[in-house]
Amino acid sequence: MRLAKARIQNYRSIVDTGLFEIEHFKTILVGPNEAGKTAVLQALQHINPPDSATKLDALRDYPRSKYNDISTGKIKPSEITVVEAHFELEPEDVALLPPGYGSCTYQRGRKLDNSAWHTLLNAPPTPKYLAIKKELARLTAHVDQRHTAAQGAVESLPPPSVALATITKTWTDDTLIDAETANALSSWLTQILPHIDESNDIEEKRYDSLSSTCQQFKQRASALETLNKRVPKFVLFNNYFRVRPLIQLDHLAQRTETKVLDDDEYDYGNLCLLKLLGFTPRELSTLAMSPEPDAGDVVGLKTYRDQLDKRHYQLNAASVKLTQEINRIWAPDSTRAEADRLKVMADRQYLKVVVEDALGVDIELNQRSEGFQWLVSFFVVFFAEAAGDHKNAILLLDEPGLNLHGLKQREFRKTLSRLSEVNQTLYSTHSPFLVGPDELDLVRVVEMTNRAIGTKVLTSVTSSDPAGMLPLQEALGYDMAQSLFSQQRNLVVEGLTDYWYVDAMSHLLRDSAANSLGEKIALVPAGSASKVVYFATILHAQKLKVIALLDSDAAGDQAARQETLVHALGQKAILRTKDTYTGAVLMPEVEDLLRDTLVAVAKAELSWEISSAASGNPQEPIVKIFSRTITDFSKYRLAKAFLRWSRSHSSADLATGELAQWSALFEKINKTLK
């Protein structure tokens, strides 16, 4: 299952984050210092933490300004949900559930007293007593009548209605047929079965219907139990423990066995290294102390040699694995001979970690840069834990790669993407190099405008605090600086959402026979229609080929009429959405080129239903219909939902006419920039 949404309340700096969306693979949290990014990750871990994780503590974790409510007993920790999560089910989850539960959402939460709760959303409803009350009365009358007839004039046993009255004595119309009520009612139905006239089809069906109602709860309970066992572990890395270059095995074994470990900065990283190697500290220590058998002891010599070989090969295998992963980031363009090689070696009671450089010289790990040490330690800890909790885990990384150079962080971003393909990953960062220009739809801005409101997690790329947007602005700025003048052909669009639509549609059409955007054409988002002229003029001044794509609304008309833009590009290089649009909208925007698909995507992904409004107003732009119909409408959320949809669909899934409109638009762009 995959984490789809989360909400955190009453946890440290957080009053209520609101329900925020989590991406299918990788989600990036950005925000200034003290915004609450670490608190968000720490709270999320409590959804299903590893056994070693710290438990919730009201004194430490409940907002300090409200703690008086806890200490006076006004509020009980057992009544406060700190974190809740919504999980999407995957095919392997659905295959284990009873019929009818395939489209449900699993919701799980953790309260301040560390108790967990769970429920199912969009699942078959739990029936209430009111729904079966009349049918139960009719069946009772039937079995009472047959019971009386069977007993004769002298009734030695009370009729079934007496037992039922005892069971339902405290029930109201709103009483749920849950575990207790379903079991009691099911037991009563079993007892009265012999009193039902088997030739009476109406009563037989009534009995079967009531039995089915009791079974509904049992199916729901079975589904909850199944999904509870499949919840992924939430593993938090809020401190990347260092692996030391020299480990004294006997001392570490003693500390481990007596449970008197040094602080985590030392022992945890070292224990992870040994776990990765496949040995306990005692095993390696004992092997180092074992004397070599006498020459005449053939069996003993072979056993001793096999142990040494096993140690050597396992150390070598781990060294090779770590070297490959580290050099993907540290030296991605180096040949194997030039790249650094990490070596883990055993020398009697010492385990040494050294790096062999391009000259063949061995250098202790702690003599390399802080960034290199961090990278080695990260992979050691991750690969060691991957054999355990990480197999079915969600990774929560707090400020990963902080010690890496900016360009190394860009490479590490690819590693985070690879990790997220196996383990859903959320990480916080201040660095623009850990936010790709094509990853802005994965960003959640964490902000805290004041302590009374607390930390908020925003699904849109907006923030009232400029510091929260800084990593995104820097990421876009860096990418633009690298690519703005590097491509001979450029398409300037109005804003970020237009950029997403054009880019996503180009990828969709690239896999079909239709025209797609030329691969050598750079997409440049200007920020608004009014700013298109600035970008277009700058690019044109560098003697680059430029096209501007503008909506056919009032803002687009105004931009298209600017003399500077017309003079720089000429009319042929100013494209409008209406140039290839074939629908009824008089002033179409980019979204209208995907009108029908966006209506369907909005309903499926965001539960925004505007089908009737859209079909009843074919001449009105689709964005205006969304704006007046949906209370919390956001162009950003709609575009992001389409991006998600496009990653799992093909051009064949587009509505009729949309493929032709976009193909014609890309053909015009490609010909103009030829």
Residue pairs with C-beta under 8 A, 6 or more apart in sequence:
1 87
1 88
1 89
1 90
1 93
1 106
1 227
1 230
1 231
1 232
2 22
2 24
2 87
2 88
2 90
2 424
3 22
3 85
3 86
3 87
3 88
3 232
3 394
3 424
4 21
4 22
4 86
4 87
4 88
4 105
5 19
5 20
5 21
5 22
5 85
5 86
6 17
6 19
6 20
6 22
6 44
6 47
6 83
6 84
6 85
6 86
7 16
7 17
7 18
7 19
7 20
7 83
7 84
8 14
8 16
8 17
8 39
8 40
8 43
8 44
8 82
8 83
8 455
8 457
9 15
9 16
9 17
9 80
9 81
9 82
9 83
10 16
10 62
10 63
10 66
10 80
10 82
10 112
11 39
11 42
11 43
11 61
11 62
11 63
11 82
11 83
12 36
12 39
12 42
12 43
12 61
12 63
13 34
13 36
13 39
13 63
13 448
13 451
13 454
13 455
14 36
14 39
14 40
14 43
14 63
14 454
14 455
15 63
15 452
15 453
15 454
15 455
16 454
17 40
17 455
17 456
17 457
18 456
18 457
19 86
20 444
20 457
20 458
20 459
21 444
21 459
22 424
22 426
23 441
23 442
23 644
24 424
24 644
25 417
25 420
25 421
25 424
25 425
26 416
26 417
26 420
26 424
26 425
26 426
26 427
26 439
26 442
27 425
27 426
27 427
27 442
27 444
28 426
28 427
28 428
28 429
28 434
28 435
28 439
28 442
28 443
28 444
29 37
29 40
29 41
29 426
29 427
29 428
29 429
29 443
29 444
29 446
29 457
30 37
30 428
30 429
30 430
30 435
30 443
30 444
30 445
30 446
30 468
30 469
30 471
30 472
31 37
31 428
31 445
31 446
31 447
31 463
31 465
31 467
31 468
32 430
32 447
32 465
32 467
32 468
32 470
33 430
34 448
35 446
35 447
35 448
35 455
35 465
35 468
36 446
36 448
36 454
36 455
37 398
37 428
37 446
38 238
38 398
38 428
39 455
40 428
40 446
40 455
40 457
41 236
41 238
41 396
41 397
41 398
41 426
41 428
42 236
42 238
43 82
43 83
44 83
44 85
44 234
44 236
44 394
44 396
44 426
45 53
45 234
45 235
45 236
45 396
46 53
46 56
46 82
46 83
46 110
46 114
46 234
47 83
47 84
47 85
47 108
47 109
47 110
47 231
47 234
48 108
48 231
48 232
48 233
48 234
49 233
49 234
49 236
50 233
50 234
50 235
50 389
53 236
55 114
56 82
56 110
56 112
56 113
56 114
58 67
58 70
58 77
58 112
58 113
59 67
61 82
61 112
62 70
62 77
62 80
62 112
63 454
65 451
66 75
68 74
69 75
70 77
76 113
77 111
77 112
77 113
78 111
78 112
78 113
78 115
79 111
80 111
80 112
81 109
81 110
81 111
81 112
81 117
82 109
82 110
82 111
82 112
83 109
83 110
84 107
84 108
84 109
84 110
85 107
85 108
85 109
86 105
86 106
86 107
86 121
87 105
87 106
87 107
87 108
87 227
87 231
88 105
89 97
89 102
89 104
89 105
89 106
89 227
93 226
93 227
93 230
94 101
94 102
96 226
96 230
97 223
97 226
97 227
98 219
98 222
98 223
100 123
100 124
100 219
101 120
101 123
101 124
101 219
101 220
101 223
103 122
104 120
104 121
104 122
104 123
104 223
105 120
105 121
105 122
106 118
106 120
106 121
106 227
106 231
107 118
107 119
107 120
107 121
108 116
108 117
108 118
108 228
108 231
109 116
109 117
109 118
110 116
110 117
111 117
118 224
118 227
118 228
119 224
120 220
120 223
120 224
120 227
123 220
123 223
124 216
124 219
124 220
126 176
126 177
126 178
126 216
126 217
126 220
127 176
127 177
127 213
127 216
128 173
128 174
128 175
128 176
128 177
129 168
129 171
129 172
129 173
129 174
129 175
129 176
129 177
129 181
130 173
130 174
131 213
132 177
132 210
132 213
133 173
135 206
135 209
135 210
136 164
136 210
138 206
139 192
139 196
139 203
139 206
139 207
139 210
140 160
140 161
140 164
141 161
142 196
142 197
142 200
142 203
143 159
143 160
143 192
143 195
143 196
144 159
144 160
144 161
146 195
146 196
146 197
147 157
147 159
147 160
147 195
148 155
148 159
150 195
151 157
160 188
160 191
160 192
160 195
163 188
163 191
164 188
167 184
167 185
167 188
171 181
175 181
177 185
177 213
177 214
177 216
177 217
178 217
179 217
179 221
182 213
182 214
182 216
182 217
182 218
183 214
185 210
185 214
186 211
186 214
186 215
189 207
189 210
189 211
189 214
193 207
196 203
196 204
196 207
197 203
198 204
230 392
232 392
232 393
232 394
232 424
233 389
233 390
233 392
233 393
233 394
234 393
234 394
234 396
235 385
235 389
235 390
235 393
235 394
235 395
235 396
236 396
236 398
237 378
237 381
237 395
237 396
237 397
237 398
237 400
238 396
238 398
239 264
239 265
239 398
240 374
240 377
240 378
240 381
240 400
241 264
241 265
241 268
241 269
241 272
241 377
241 381
242 265
242 266
242 269
242 373
242 374
242 377
243 269
243 270
243 272
243 273
243 353
243 365
243 373
243 376
243 377
243 380
243 381
244 266
244 269
244 270
244 353
244 365
244 366
245 352
245 353
245 354
245 364
245 365
245 366
245 367
246 350
246 351
246 352
246 353
246 364
247 270
247 273
247 274
247 350
247 351
247 352
248 349
248 350
249 281
249 284
249 285
249 288
249 349
249 350
249 351
250 281
250 285
250 288
250 289
250 349
252 267
252 270
252 271
252 274
252 281
252 285
253 280
253 281
253 282
253 285
255 261
255 262
255 267
256 267
256 271
256 280
256 281
256 282
257 282
261 267
261 268
268 381
269 377
269 380
269 381
271 281
272 380
272 381
272 384
272 385
273 344
273 351
273 353
273 380
273 384
274 280
274 281
274 284
274 351
275 384
275 387
276 318
276 380
276 383
276 384
277 314
277 315
277 318
277 344
278 314
279 311
279 314
284 311
284 346
284 351
285 349
287 307
287 308
287 311
288 346
288 348
288 349
289 349
290 304
290 307
292 301
292 304
293 300
293 301
293 303
293 304
294 300
295 301
311 346
312 346
315 344
315 345
315 346
318 344
319 341
319 342
319 343
319 344
321 383
322 342
322 344
322 376
322 379
322 380
322 383
323 339
323 340
323 341
323 342
325 379
325 383
325 415
326 340
326 342
326 372
326 375
326 376
326 379
327 334
327 339
327 340
328 411
328 414
328 415
329 375
329 408
329 411
329 412
329 414
329 415
330 339
330 340
330 372
330 375
330 408
330 411
331 338
331 339
331 340
332 411
337 358
338 358
339 358
340 355
340 356
340 357
340 358
341 355
341 356
342 353
342 354
342 355
342 356
342 376
343 353
343 354
343 355
343 356
343 362
344 351
344 352
344 353
345 351
345 352
345 354
346 352
352 364
353 364
353 365
353 376
354 362
354 363
354 364
354 365
355 362
355 363
355 364
355 365
355 368
355 372
356 362
356 363
357 363
365 373
365 376
366 373
369 403
370 403
371 403
371 404
371 405
371 408
373 403
374 401
374 402
374 403
374 404
375 401
375 404
375 408
375 412
378 400
382 390
382 419
390 423
393 423
394 423
394 424
394 425
394 426
395 419
395 420
395 423
395 424
395 425
395 426
395 427
396 426
396 427
397 416
397 425
397 426
397 427
397 428
398 427
398 428
399 427
399 428
399 429
399 430
400 412
400 416
400 427
400 429
400 434
401 408
401 409
401 412
401 429
401 431
401 434
402 431
404 412
406 431
406 433
407 433
409 431
409 433
409 434
410 433
412 434
413 433
413 434
413 435
413 436
416 425
416 427
416 434
419 425
427 434
428 446
429 435
429 471
430 470
430 471
431 471
432 470
432 471
432 472
432 473
432 474
432 475
432 477
432 478
433 475
433 478
434 471
435 443
435 471
435 472
435 475
436 475
436 479
437 475
437 476
437 479
437 480
438 503
440 461
440 472
440 475
440 476
440 496
441 500
441 639
441 640
441 643
441 644
443 461
443 472
444 457
444 458
444 459
445 457
445 458
445 460
445 461
445 462
445 463
445 468
445 469
445 472
446 455
446 456
446 457
446 458
446 468
447 455
447 456
447 458
447 463
447 464
447 465
447 468
448 454
448 455
448 456
449 456
449 464
449 465
459 634
459 636
459 637
459 640
460 634
460 636
460 637
461 469
461 472
461 496
461 636
462 469
462 636
463 469
480 524
483 522
484 522
484 524
484 538
484 539
485 539
485 542
485 544
486 522
487 520
487 521
487 522
487 544
488 520
488 544
488 545
489 518
489 520
489 521
489 522
489 544
489 545
489 673
490 521
490 522
490 523
490 524
490 539
490 544
490 545
490 546
490 547
490 673
491 502
491 517
491 521
491 522
491 523
491 524
491 546
491 547
491 548
491 549
491 669
491 673
492 524
492 526
492 532
492 535
492 536
492 539
492 546
492 547
492 548
492 549
493 499
493 502
493 523
493 524
493 525
493 526
493 532
493 549
493 590
494 525
494 526
494 527
494 528
494 529
494 532
494 549
494 550
494 551
494 555
494 556
494 590
495 525
495 526
495 527
495 528
496 525
496 527
496 636
496 639
497 590
497 635
497 636
497 638
497 639
498 525
498 549
498 551
498 590
499 523
499 525
500 639
500 640
500 642
500 643
501 590
501 591
501 593
501 594
501 639
501 642
502 517
502 523
502 549
502 590
503 517
503 523
504 642
504 643
504 646
505 516
505 517
505 594
505 646
505 662
505 666
506 516
506 517
506 666
507 516
507 646
508 646
508 649
508 650
508 651
508 654
509 515
509 516
509 517
509 651
509 659
509 662
509 663
509 666
510 516
511 650
511 651
512 650
512 651
512 652
512 659
514 651
514 659
514 660
514 662
514 663
514 666
515 663
515 664
515 666
515 667
515 670
516 666
517 523
517 666
517 669
517 670
518 666
518 669
518 670
518 673
521 669
521 670
521 673
524 535
524 539
526 532
526 534
526 535
528 555
529 550
529 551
529 555
529 556
529 558
529 559
530 555
530 558
530 559
532 548
532 550
532 559
532 565
533 548
533 559
533 562
533 564
533 565
533 568
536 546
536 548
536 565
536 568
536 569
537 564
537 565
537 568
539 546
540 546
540 568
540 569
541 568
545 673
546 568
546 569
546 573
547 569
547 573
547 574
547 575
547 669
547 672
547 673
548 559
548 560
548 565
548 569
548 573
548 574
548 575
549 575
549 576
549 577
549 590
549 669
550 556
550 559
550 560
550 574
550 575
550 576
550 577
551 576
551 577
551 587
551 588
551 589
551 590
552 576
552 577
552 578
552 581
552 587
552 588
552 589
553 587
553 589
553 621
554 587
556 576
556 577
556 589
559 565
560 566
560 574
560 576
565 574
566 574
572 672
573 672
575 665
575 668
575 669
575 672
577 588
577 589
577 590
577 592
577 593
577 665
578 587
578 588
579 665
579 668
580 593
580 661
580 662
580 664
580 665
580 668
581 588
581 592
581 593
581 661
582 657
582 660
582 661
583 592
583 595
583 618
583 657
584 618
584 619
585 592
585 595
585 618
585 619
585 620
585 621
585 622
586 619
587 621
588 621
589 621
589 622
589 623
591 598
591 621
591 622
591 623
591 635
591 638
592 621
592 622
592 623
593 658
593 661
593 662
593 665
594 642
594 654
594 655
594 658
595 614
595 622
595 655
595 658
596 655
596 656
596 658
597 642
597 645
597 653
597 654
597 655
597 658
598 622
598 638
598 642
599 610
599 611
599 614
599 622
600 655
601 638
601 641
601 642
601 645
602 608
602 609
602 610
602 626
602 638
602 641
603 609
603 610
603 611
604 645
605 641
605 644
605 645
606 637
606 638
606 641
608 626
608 629
608 630
608 633
608 638
610 625
610 626
610 629
610 630
613 625
613 629
614 622
614 625
617 625
623 635
626 633
626 638
627 633
651 659
